[in-house]
Amino acid sequence: MVCTPKSPEEIEYPSDFEGTVATVDAETIFSEKIAIQPAPYAITALGLFVRATDNLISLDAVKQSILEFERLGKTMRELNAETMVKAYEETKVLRDVKIKEASTTAATGLGTAGGRALLGGFSWKGKLPICDQTKCKCIECLAAYYCPEGAISWKDEVFHVDYDFCKGCGTCAQECTEDAIKMGDAAKVLSGPSK
């Protein structure tokens, strides 16, 4: 399963391969529905998985799970479900592939989009959100509402980020009406304030 605009027939294989190849243009599909850059591929990858495995898990069951995921707001859940279904519909599958003596100069096989590796060296988490709490004046945090990963919470009028879930997409910084959230270097954010 590869997130790429290429068809299965256009994929280069780094070694001998036998099995099923499925591709989908995850970045374009996600970006059309939910304008976040870089685009998180997990939702589109679910549609890719369901199609590639010939509905090992039913499309309806996956859609229902997305719609019931309480960490996200209702609108984001609905957009994620639509995105997953579109990825399912647009996935191209080639079964019973048998490749021998693959090119040793071929790509890593992990797939790329926009020059970024989709597996392994994610471009995620290069930057992470930092909130200047002195600028927070909202009764309810819009940034938390729009977070596509449900990584932001707003408790007792304090902004919290779960960096285990945050992908560094920057949606929160874009949506913050008080300009309190900035994207900072991930290594510095995760290491905490300097002493």
Buried (B, 14 or more C-beta within 10 A) or exposed (E): BBBBBBEBEEBEBBEEBEEBBBBBBBBBBBBEBBEBBBBBBBBBBBBBBBBBEEEEEEBEEBBEBBEEEEBBBEEBBBBBBBBBBBBBEBBBBBEEBEBEEBEEEEBEBBBBBEEBBBBEEBBBBEBBBBBEEEBBEBEEBBBBBBBBBBBBBBEEEEBEBEBEEBBBBBBBBBBBEBEBBBBBEBEEBEEEEEE
